[in-house]
């Protein structure tokens, strides 16, 4: 019939069927190719801080460390400011659930939240900067800042005219008390009978409260002040500058970061942590699969802690005192001098 004469032969029909199937499969293959990962997953690192990364000290140094991890290790990085235990936990959970390989909780206070979530996210490494809590995928990075605050105590005791020294802390944490214990140890070893008074504000971001506390200590006769109040440290420096402008011979010490330039006329020296270098070292261990679940102790011997004099005020320090500081620094670095520290 006429219809039969238009029917393709069996071989042609098979070729047409194969071609049609190929056209159907091709879009599926293209779609599958588009969804396949183009390479290894990025190395993702996050940071939780308890305060502003513009504090000129503790938190700013951590953020600088995060940026160095980005630049030196090619990591994808992110940061959150978290102030309460609930926010600590929420921040850890958020980053771990999004596949971050490493999350830093910047402070002693992050331990509990990290320990709670670590078992739920075994592929994420949690690192707290202070503390003693260890889990298979969690460890503290312990900065031996006590080695430098001890030297602050030695210098203050050698130079004090009143025999009274002051310490101002933010939140009352064992890690902060430990640095105060070392300062007191250095001062009392240098001048037995020296008075060292400490005050805690209960927070790290109240510049006004820090200024008031510093003025109160100065009114009591303290002529050297060391702070551990992060962002509020500006208030301590303001108080000391005000008294210096009125003719008093009073000085302050910077902490955690070189703060000599924040108030160069009154900050005699700083107890400094190279937090960025420490962050990069720990991140590299995680990236290369060399992380070990044990406290990571970093001090003068490792080049992370240092005592930095303010060059513009160094001429006010007698040569024998400078020599004593240099000798004590060498003894600490070699391990001969073990400075006092808290049990945490």
BALOMAR-960018 format. One record per residue (C-alpha): chain; residue number from 1; x, y, z; residue in three letters. Coordinates in Angstrom, 2 decimals. Layout:
<sites>
('A'; NUM; (X; Y; Z); 'Ala'),
...
</sites>
This chain:
<sites>
('A'; 1; (0.00; 0.00; 0.00); 'Unk'),
('A'; 2; (0.98; 3.69; -0.19); 'Unk'),
('A'; 3; (1.32; 3.85; 3.64); 'Unk'),
('A'; 4; (3.51; 0.78; 3.74); 'Unk'),
('A'; 5; (5.82; 2.27; 1.17); 'Unk'),
('A'; 6; (6.66; 5.15; 3.66); 'Unk'),
('A'; 7; (7.54; 2.84; 6.58); 'Unk'),
('A'; 8; (11.34; 2.94; 7.22); 'Unk'),
('A'; 9; (13.17; -0.37; 6.94); 'Unk'),
('A'; 10; (14.06; -2.18; 10.24); 'Unk'),
('A'; 11; (17.73; -1.00; 10.24); 'Unk'),
('A'; 12; (16.70; 2.63; 9.77); 'Unk'),
('A'; 13; (14.15; 2.37; 12.58); 'Unk'),
('A'; 14; (16.84; 1.09; 14.94); 'Unk'),
('A'; 15; (19.16; 3.97; 14.04); 'Unk'),
('A'; 16; (16.39; 6.48; 14.63); 'Unk'),
('A'; 17; (15.63; 4.91; 18.02); 'Unk'),
('A'; 18; (19.30; 5.09; 19.08); 'Unk'),
('A'; 19; (19.51; 8.72; 17.99); 'Unk'),
('A'; 20; (16.37; 9.62; 19.94); 'Unk'),
('A'; 21; (17.74; 7.94; 23.08); 'Unk'),
('A'; 22; (20.99; 9.80; 22.68); 'Unk'),
('A'; 23; (19.15; 13.10; 22.51); 'Unk'),
('A'; 24; (17.29; 12.23; 25.74); 'Unk'),
('A'; 25; (20.42; 11.13; 27.60); 'Unk'),
('A'; 26; (22.57; 14.10; 26.54); 'Unk'),
('A'; 27; (20.81; 16.72; 28.72); 'Unk'),
('A'; 28; (21.00; 14.37; 31.70); 'Unk'),
('A'; 29; (24.72; 13.93; 31.19); 'Unk'),
('A'; 30; (25.21; 17.67; 30.89); 'Unk'),
('A'; 31; (23.23; 18.29; 34.08); 'Unk'),
('A'; 32; (25.23; 15.69; 35.94); 'Unk'),
('A'; 33; (28.47; 17.29; 34.79); 'Unk'),
('A'; 34; (27.32; 20.67; 36.05); 'Unk'),
('A'; 35; (26.59; 19.37; 39.57); 'Unk'),
('A'; 36; (29.83; 17.43; 39.98); 'Unk'),
('A'; 37; (32.43; 19.28; 42.14); 'Unk'),
('A'; 38; (35.22; 20.82; 40.08); 'Unk'),
('A'; 39; (37.91; 20.04; 42.68); 'Unk'),
('A'; 40; (38.60; 19.40; 46.37); 'Unk'),
('A'; 41; (36.42; 21.21; 48.91); 'Unk'),
('A'; 42; (37.89; 24.52; 50.09); 'Unk'),
('A'; 43; (39.66; 24.70; 53.44); 'Unk'),
('A'; 44; (37.16; 26.66; 55.53); 'Unk'),
('A'; 45; (38.16; 28.34; 58.81); 'Unk'),
('A'; 46; (35.98; 30.41; 61.15); 'Unk'),
('A'; 47; (36.52; 32.56; 64.23); 'Unk'),
('A'; 48; (34.26; 33.41; 67.16); 'Unk'),
('A'; 49; (35.35; 36.38; 69.30); 'Unk'),
('A'; 50; (33.78; 37.66; 72.55); 'Unk'),
('A'; 51; (34.20; 41.28; 71.51); 'Unk'),
('A'; 52; (35.07; 43.76; 68.78); 'Unk'),
('A'; 53; (37.84; 42.93; 66.32); 'Unk'),
('A'; 54; (38.74; 46.65; 66.47); 'Unk'),
('A'; 55; (39.73; 46.51; 70.16); 'Unk'),
('A'; 56; (43.43; 47.06; 69.46); 'Unk'),
('A'; 57; (44.28; 43.91; 71.42); 'Unk'),
('A'; 58; (43.01; 40.38; 72.04); 'Unk'),
('A'; 59; (40.22; 40.20; 69.45); 'Unk'),
('A'; 60; (41.90; 42.29; 66.79); 'Unk'),
('A'; 61; (44.96; 40.04; 66.93); 'Unk'),
('A'; 62; (42.77; 36.98; 66.42); 'Unk'),
('A'; 63; (41.08; 38.52; 63.39); 'Unk'),
('A'; 64; (44.50; 39.38; 61.95); 'Unk'),
('A'; 65; (45.35; 35.70; 62.41); 'Unk'),
('A'; 66; (42.22; 34.68; 60.51); 'Unk'),
('A'; 67; (43.18; 36.95; 57.61); 'Unk'),
('A'; 68; (46.68; 35.48; 57.54); 'Unk'),
('A'; 69; (45.16; 31.99; 57.36); 'Unk'),
('A'; 70; (43.19; 33.21; 54.36); 'Unk'),
('A'; 71; (46.21; 34.75; 52.68); 'Unk'),
('A'; 72; (48.88; 32.15; 53.51); 'Unk'),
('A'; 73; (46.85; 28.93; 53.36); 'Unk'),
('A'; 74; (44.27; 29.90; 50.75); 'Unk'),
('A'; 75; (41.42; 29.33; 53.17); 'Unk'),
('A'; 76; (37.84; 30.53; 52.97); 'Unk'),
('A'; 77; (37.26; 32.40; 56.24); 'Unk'),
('A'; 78; (34.43; 33.89; 58.28); 'Unk'),
('A'; 79; (33.97; 35.63; 61.64); 'Unk'),
('A'; 80; (31.20; 36.20; 64.19); 'Unk'),
('A'; 81; (31.16; 38.28; 67.38); 'Unk'),
('A'; 82; (29.46; 36.26; 70.13); 'Unk'),
('A'; 83; (28.83; 37.45; 73.66); 'Unk'),
('A'; 84; (26.76; 34.79; 75.48); 'Unk'),
('A'; 85; (27.10; 31.00; 75.97); 'Unk'),
('A'; 86; (24.01; 30.50; 73.79); 'Unk'),
('A'; 87; (25.66; 32.51; 71.01); 'Unk'),
('A'; 88; (28.89; 30.54; 71.45); 'Unk'),
('A'; 89; (27.02; 27.29; 70.84); 'Unk'),
('A'; 90; (24.97; 28.71; 67.98); 'Unk'),
('A'; 91; (28.11; 30.02; 66.26); 'Unk'),
('A'; 92; (29.97; 26.71; 66.55); 'Unk'),
('A'; 93; (26.94; 24.77; 65.30); 'Unk'),
('A'; 94; (26.42; 27.12; 62.35); 'Unk'),
('A'; 95; (29.97; 26.82; 61.08); 'Unk'),
('A'; 96; (30.34; 23.09; 61.72); 'Unk'),
('A'; 97; (27.06; 22.31; 59.95); 'Unk'),
('A'; 98; (28.32; 24.28; 56.91); 'Unk'),
('A'; 99; (31.43; 22.16; 56.60); 'Unk'),
('A'; 100; (34.06; 24.36; 58.23); 'Unk'),
('A'; 101; (37.17; 22.27; 58.96); 'Unk'),
('A'; 102; (38.42; 24.49; 61.79); 'Unk'),
('A'; 103; (36.60; 26.85; 64.15); 'Unk'),
('A'; 104; (38.41; 28.99; 66.73); 'Unk'),
('A'; 105; (36.61; 30.06; 69.92); 'Unk'),
('A'; 106; (38.79; 32.95; 71.05); 'Unk'),
('A'; 107; (38.88; 32.63; 74.82); 'Unk'),
('A'; 108; (38.66; 30.40; 77.88); 'Unk'),
('A'; 109; (34.87; 30.90; 77.98); 'Unk'),
('A'; 110; (34.30; 28.93; 74.73); 'Unk'),
('A'; 111; (35.34; 25.54; 76.15); 'Unk'),
('A'; 112; (31.96; 24.28; 77.31); 'Unk'),
('A'; 113; (30.14; 25.05; 74.06); 'Unk'),
('A'; 114; (32.94; 23.52; 71.96); 'Unk'),
('A'; 115; (33.04; 20.35; 74.09); 'Unk'),
('A'; 116; (29.27; 19.98; 73.80); 'Unk'),
('A'; 117; (29.22; 20.17; 70.00); 'Unk'),
('A'; 118; (32.51; 18.43; 69.13); 'Unk'),
('A'; 119; (31.03; 14.88; 69.24); 'Unk'),
('A'; 120; (28.20; 15.91; 66.90); 'Unk'),
('A'; 121; (30.60; 17.28; 64.27); 'Unk'),
('A'; 122; (33.62; 14.94; 64.23); 'Unk'),
('A'; 123; (34.92; 16.35; 60.92); 'Unk'),
('A'; 124; (35.32; 19.84; 62.39); 'Unk'),
('A'; 125; (38.27; 20.74; 64.63); 'Unk'),
('A'; 126; (37.39; 23.07; 67.51); 'Unk'),
('A'; 127; (40.22; 25.13; 69.04); 'Unk'),
('A'; 128; (39.82; 27.39; 72.07); 'Unk'),
('A'; 129; (42.47; 29.99; 72.82); 'Unk'),
('A'; 130; (42.93; 29.16; 76.52); 'Unk'),
('A'; 131; (41.66; 26.36; 78.71); 'Unk'),
('A'; 132; (42.34; 22.69; 79.31); 'Unk'),
('A'; 133; (39.40; 20.81; 77.75); 'Unk'),
('A'; 134; (40.40; 18.20; 75.16); 'Unk'),
('A'; 135; (38.26; 16.00; 72.90); 'Unk'),
('A'; 136; (39.29; 13.87; 69.89); 'Unk'),
('A'; 137; (38.58; 16.87; 67.62); 'Unk'),
('A'; 138; (39.09; 19.68; 70.15); 'Unk'),
('A'; 139; (42.11; 21.22; 71.87); 'Unk'),
('A'; 140; (43.10; 24.44; 73.65); 'Unk'),
('A'; 141; (45.80; 26.74; 72.37); 'Unk'),
('A'; 142; (47.46; 27.95; 75.59); 'Unk'),
('A'; 143; (49.42; 31.18; 75.30); 'Unk'),
('A'; 144; (52.04; 31.58; 78.01); 'Unk'),
('A'; 145; (51.35; 35.32; 78.37); 'Unk'),
('A'; 146; (52.30; 34.91; 82.03); 'Unk'),
('A'; 147; (55.95; 34.92; 80.94); 'Unk'),
('A'; 148; (55.57; 38.52; 79.76); 'Unk'),
('A'; 149; (53.26; 39.78; 82.52); 'Unk'),
('A'; 150; (55.82; 38.45; 85.03); 'Unk'),
('A'; 151; (58.36; 40.82; 83.46); 'Unk'),
('A'; 152; (55.82; 43.66; 83.67); 'Unk'),
('A'; 153; (55.68; 42.96; 87.41); 'Unk'),
('A'; 154; (59.46; 43.00; 87.71); 'Unk'),
('A'; 155; (59.73; 46.32; 85.89); 'Unk'),
('A'; 156; (56.87; 47.93; 87.84); 'Unk'),
('A'; 157; (58.34; 46.86; 91.18); 'Unk'),
('A'; 158; (61.78; 48.23; 90.26); 'Unk'),
('A'; 159; (60.40; 51.63; 89.22); 'Unk'),
('A'; 160; (57.44; 52.23; 91.54); 'Unk'),
('A'; 161; (57.72; 55.27; 93.79); 'Unk'),
('A'; 162; (54.66; 54.42; 95.90); 'Unk'),
('A'; 163; (55.02; 50.65; 96.30); 'Unk'),
('A'; 164; (51.46; 50.27; 94.95); 'Unk'),
('A'; 165; (50.53; 48.55; 91.68); 'Unk'),
('A'; 166; (47.13; 47.93; 90.09); 'Unk'),
('A'; 167; (45.55; 45.26; 87.90); 'Unk'),
('A'; 168; (42.26; 45.69; 86.02); 'Unk'),
('A'; 169; (40.47; 42.68; 84.51); 'Unk'),
('A'; 170; (37.32; 42.30; 82.44); 'Unk'),
('A'; 171; (35.46; 39.02; 83.03); 'Unk'),
('A'; 172; (36.93; 37.06; 85.95); 'Unk'),
('A'; 173; (38.39; 34.08; 84.05); 'Unk'),
('A'; 174; (41.11; 31.66; 85.16); 'Unk'),
('A'; 175; (43.25; 32.60; 82.16); 'Unk'),
('A'; 176; (43.18; 36.28; 83.16); 'Unk'),
('A'; 177; (43.77; 35.55; 86.85); 'Unk'),
('A'; 178; (46.78; 33.51; 85.79); 'Unk'),
('A'; 179; (48.40; 36.51; 84.06); 'Unk'),
('A'; 180; (47.72; 38.58; 87.19); 'Unk'),
('A'; 181; (49.27; 35.86; 89.36); 'Unk'),
('A'; 182; (52.43; 36.04; 87.24); 'Unk'),
('A'; 183; (52.54; 39.86; 87.44); 'Unk'),
('A'; 184; (52.21; 39.67; 91.22); 'Unk'),
('A'; 185; (54.90; 36.97; 91.33); 'Unk'),
('A'; 186; (57.35; 39.11; 89.37); 'Unk'),
('A'; 187; (56.63; 42.17; 91.50); 'Unk'),
('A'; 188; (56.91; 40.39; 94.86); 'Unk'),
('A'; 189; (60.07; 38.53; 93.86); 'Unk'),
('A'; 190; (61.62; 41.89; 92.97); 'Unk'),
('A'; 191; (60.36; 44.00; 95.88); 'Unk'),
('A'; 192; (58.94; 42.02; 98.82); 'Unk'),
('A'; 193; (56.12; 43.91; 100.49); 'Unk'),
('A'; 194; (54.93; 45.67; 97.33); 'Unk'),
('A'; 195; (51.14; 46.10; 97.24); 'Unk'),
('A'; 196; (49.28; 44.69; 94.21); 'Unk'),
('A'; 197; (45.53; 45.35; 93.99); 'Unk'),
('A'; 198; (43.26; 43.80; 91.34); 'Unk'),
('A'; 199; (39.79; 44.84; 90.17); 'Unk'),
('A'; 200; (37.39; 43.07; 87.78); 'Unk'),
('A'; 201; (34.78; 44.92; 85.71); 'Unk'),
('A'; 202; (32.67; 41.90; 84.71); 'Unk'),
('A'; 203; (32.86; 42.77; 81.01); 'Unk'),
('A'; 204; (35.36; 43.65; 78.29); 'Unk'),
('A'; 205; (33.70; 46.49; 76.38); 'Unk'),
('A'; 206; (32.97; 49.23; 78.94); 'Unk'),
('A'; 207; (35.61; 51.88; 78.33); 'Unk'),
('A'; 208; (34.00; 54.25; 80.87); 'Unk'),
('A'; 209; (34.00; 51.66; 83.64); 'Unk'),
('A'; 210; (37.64; 50.82; 82.95); 'Unk'),
('A'; 211; (38.57; 54.50; 83.16); 'Unk'),
('A'; 212; (36.73; 54.89; 86.49); 'Unk'),
('A'; 213; (38.38; 51.76; 87.91); 'Unk'),
('A'; 214; (41.80; 52.97; 86.81); 'Unk'),
('A'; 215; (41.26; 56.41; 88.35); 'Unk'),
('A'; 216; (40.24; 54.75; 91.63); 'Unk'),
('A'; 217; (43.44; 52.70; 91.71); 'Unk'),
('A'; 218; (45.50; 55.77; 90.89); 'Unk'),
('A'; 219; (43.72; 57.66; 93.71); 'Unk'),
('A'; 220; (44.82; 54.88; 96.07); 'Unk'),
('A'; 221; (48.43; 55.52; 95.11); 'Unk'),
('A'; 222; (49.05; 52.96; 92.36); 'Unk'),
('A'; 223; (51.58; 54.31; 89.87); 'Unk'),
('A'; 224; (51.68; 51.33; 87.48); 'Unk'),
('A'; 225; (48.58; 49.68; 85.98); 'Unk'),
('A'; 226; (48.26; 46.54; 83.86); 'Unk'),
('A'; 227; (44.95; 45.70; 82.19); 'Unk'),
('A'; 228; (43.27; 42.62; 80.79); 'Unk'),
('A'; 229; (40.04; 44.22; 79.59); 'Unk'),
('A'; 230; (40.39; 43.97; 75.78); 'Unk'),
('A'; 231; (38.47; 46.82; 74.13); 'Unk'),
('A'; 232; (38.03; 48.64; 77.46); 'Unk'),
('A'; 233; (41.79; 48.99; 77.79); 'Unk'),
('A'; 234; (41.42; 52.39; 76.12); 'Unk'),
('A'; 235; (39.72; 53.59; 79.32); 'Unk'),
('A'; 236; (42.72; 52.52; 81.41); 'Unk'),
('A'; 237; (45.09; 54.39; 79.11); 'Unk'),
('A'; 238; (42.85; 57.47; 79.19); 'Unk'),
('A'; 239; (42.94; 57.56; 83.00); 'Unk'),
('A'; 240; (46.72; 57.21; 83.16); 'Unk'),
('A'; 241; (47.19; 59.90; 80.48); 'Unk'),
('A'; 242; (44.92; 62.29; 82.41); 'Unk'),
('A'; 243; (47.00; 61.90; 85.56); 'Unk'),
('A'; 244; (50.28; 62.20; 83.66); 'Unk'),
('A'; 245; (49.08; 65.45; 82.10); 'Unk'),
('A'; 246; (48.49; 66.76; 85.63); 'Unk'),
('A'; 247; (52.10; 66.02; 86.54); 'Unk'),
('A'; 248; (51.85; 62.55; 88.11); 'Unk'),
('A'; 249; (54.53; 59.96; 87.31); 'Unk'),
('A'; 250; (52.26; 57.08; 86.34); 'Unk'),
('A'; 251; (52.50; 54.35; 83.71); 'Unk'),
('A'; 252; (50.50; 51.55; 82.12); 'Unk'),
('A'; 253; (51.30; 48.25; 80.41); 'Unk'),
('A'; 254; (49.71; 46.99; 77.21); 'Unk'),
('A'; 255; (48.63; 43.36; 76.86); 'Unk'),
('A'; 256; (48.01; 40.71; 74.19); 'Unk'),
('A'; 257; (49.14; 42.99; 71.36); 'Unk'),
('A'; 258; (51.81; 45.67; 71.14); 'Unk'),
('A'; 259; (49.82; 48.61; 72.52); 'Unk'),
('A'; 260; (52.76; 50.96; 73.04); 'Unk'),
('A'; 261; (51.52; 53.30; 70.32); 'Unk'),
('A'; 262; (47.98; 53.49; 71.72); 'Unk'),
('A'; 263; (49.24; 55.84; 74.45); 'Unk'),
('A'; 264; (52.96; 56.32; 73.72); 'Unk'),
('A'; 265; (53.52; 58.82; 76.52); 'Unk'),
('A'; 266; (52.40; 56.44; 79.31); 'Unk'),
('A'; 267; (52.51; 52.81; 78.05); 'Unk'),
('A'; 268; (55.96; 51.73; 79.24); 'Unk'),
('A'; 269; (55.87; 48.25; 77.67); 'Unk'),
('A'; 270; (53.52; 45.59; 76.36); 'Unk'),
('A'; 271; (53.10; 41.88; 77.08); 'Unk'),
('A'; 272; (52.65; 40.70; 73.50); 'Unk'),
('A'; 273; (51.21; 37.59; 71.90); 'Unk'),
('A'; 274; (51.89; 36.85; 68.24); 'Unk'),
('A'; 275; (48.38; 35.42; 67.90); 'Unk'),
('A'; 276; (48.40; 35.62; 64.08); 'Unk'),
('A'; 277; (51.48; 33.39; 63.83); 'Unk'),
('A'; 278; (49.96; 30.92; 66.31); 'Unk'),
('A'; 279; (46.68; 30.79; 64.36); 'Unk'),
('A'; 280; (48.50; 30.08; 61.10); 'Unk'),
('A'; 281; (50.55; 27.30; 62.71); 'Unk'),
('A'; 282; (47.48; 25.55; 64.15); 'Unk'),
('A'; 283; (45.50; 25.97; 60.92); 'Unk'),
('A'; 284; (48.37; 24.49; 58.92); 'Unk'),
('A'; 285; (48.39; 21.43; 61.20); 'Unk'),
('A'; 286; (44.66; 20.95; 60.61); 'Unk'),
('A'; 287; (44.93; 21.49; 56.84); 'Unk'),
('A'; 288; (47.76; 18.96; 56.56); 'Unk'),
('A'; 289; (46.08; 16.39; 58.81); 'Unk'),
('A'; 290; (48.62; 16.84; 61.64); 'Unk'),
('A'; 291; (46.22; 18.05; 64.33); 'Unk'),
('A'; 292; (46.68; 16.33; 67.69); 'Unk'),
('A'; 293; (44.11; 16.47; 70.48); 'Unk'),
('A'; 294; (46.36; 17.89; 73.21); 'Unk'),
('A'; 295; (46.98; 21.35; 74.69); 'Unk'),
('A'; 296; (49.09; 23.47; 72.34); 'Unk'),
('A'; 297; (51.39; 25.51; 74.59); 'Unk'),
('A'; 298; (53.05; 28.54; 73.03); 'Unk'),
('A'; 299; (55.39; 30.92; 74.84); 'Unk'),
('A'; 300; (58.68; 32.79; 74.55); 'Unk'),
('A'; 301; (60.61; 29.70; 73.51); 'Unk'),
('A'; 302; (58.30; 29.25; 70.51); 'Unk'),
('A'; 303; (58.55; 32.94; 69.60); 'Unk'),
('A'; 304; (54.85; 33.60; 70.27); 'Unk'),
('A'; 305; (55.16; 35.57; 73.55); 'Unk'),
('A'; 306; (57.38; 38.63; 73.94); 'Unk'),
('A'; 307; (57.96; 41.59; 76.24); 'Unk'),
('A'; 308; (58.23; 44.76; 74.15); 'Unk'),
('A'; 309; (59.52; 48.01; 75.66); 'Unk'),
('A'; 310; (58.22; 51.32; 74.32); 'Unk'),
('A'; 311; (61.32; 52.81; 72.62); 'Unk'),
('A'; 312; (60.16; 56.37; 73.31); 'Unk'),
('A'; 313; (60.12; 55.72; 77.07); 'Unk'),
('A'; 314; (63.05; 53.30; 77.38); 'Unk'),
('A'; 315; (65.39; 56.13; 78.41); 'Unk'),
('A'; 316; (63.42; 56.45; 81.66); 'Unk'),
('A'; 317; (64.48; 52.95; 82.71); 'Unk'),
('A'; 318; (67.89; 52.73; 84.45); 'Unk'),
('A'; 319; (70.45; 50.57; 82.66); 'Unk'),
('A'; 320; (70.72; 48.00; 85.50); 'Unk'),
('A'; 321; (66.95; 47.46; 85.36); 'Unk'),
('A'; 322; (67.06; 46.97; 81.57); 'Unk'),
('A'; 323; (69.84; 44.44; 82.08); 'Unk'),
('A'; 324; (67.79; 42.61; 84.71); 'Unk'),
('A'; 325; (64.82; 42.38; 82.32); 'Unk'),
('A'; 326; (67.08; 41.00; 79.57); 'Unk'),
('A'; 327; (68.54; 38.38; 81.93); 'Unk'),
('A'; 328; (65.10; 37.31; 83.17); 'Unk'),
('A'; 329; (63.86; 37.07; 79.58); 'Unk'),
('A'; 330; (66.74; 34.77; 78.68); 'Unk'),
('A'; 331; (66.11; 32.62; 81.77); 'Unk'),
('A'; 332; (62.41; 32.30; 80.92); 'Unk'),
('A'; 333; (63.16; 31.41; 77.31); 'Unk'),
('A'; 334; (65.63; 28.72; 78.35); 'Unk'),
('A'; 335; (63.28; 27.26; 80.93); 'Unk'),
('A'; 336; (65.50; 28.11; 83.87); 'Unk'),
('A'; 337; (62.94; 30.55; 85.26); 'Unk'),
('A'; 338; (59.45; 29.07; 85.63); 'Unk'),
('A'; 339; (56.98; 31.89; 86.22); 'Unk'),
('A'; 340; (53.92; 31.30; 88.41); 'Unk'),
('A'; 341; (50.68; 30.48; 86.60); 'Unk'),
('A'; 342; (47.19; 29.26; 87.46); 'Unk'),
('A'; 343; (46.07; 25.64; 87.34); 'Unk'),
('A'; 344; (43.78; 25.44; 84.31); 'Unk'),
</sites>
